[in-house]
Amino acid sequence: MLHAMWTRHHLLPGAFLKLPRGEQLFLLASLELELEQEQVLQREHERARR
């Protein structure tokens, strides 16, 4: 997850770890939703190509 935050949103791991725990949890949950939505769109795109 930290790698995805870094590569997608330019949030360095050290900066993430300095955030309050509540903000860390919010960012982790938001990124998880983002990644899940991306997987759904990829599956839909693959089905449409068939």
Secondary structure in CASP SS format (residue, H / E / C, confidence):
PFRMAT SS
TARGET T0000
AUTHOR 0000-0000-0000
METHOD secondary structure of the structure
MODEL  1
M C 1.00
L H 1.00
H H 1.00
A H 1.00
M H 1.00
W H 1.00
T H 1.00
R H 1.00
H H 1.00
H C 1.00
L C 1.00
L C 1.00
P H 1.00
G H 1.00
A H 1.00
F H 1.00
L H 1.00
K H 1.00
L C 1.00
P C 1.00
R H 1.00
G H 1.00
E H 1.00
Q H 1.00
L H 1.00
F H 1.00
L H 1.00
L H 1.00
A H 1.00
S H 1.00
L H 1.00
E H 1.00
L H 1.00
E H 1.00
L H 1.00
E H 1.00
Q H 1.00
E H 1.00
Q H 1.00
V H 1.00
L H 1.00
Q H 1.00
R H 1.00
E H 1.00
H H 1.00
E H 1.00
R H 1.00
A H 1.00
R H 1.00
R C 1.00
END
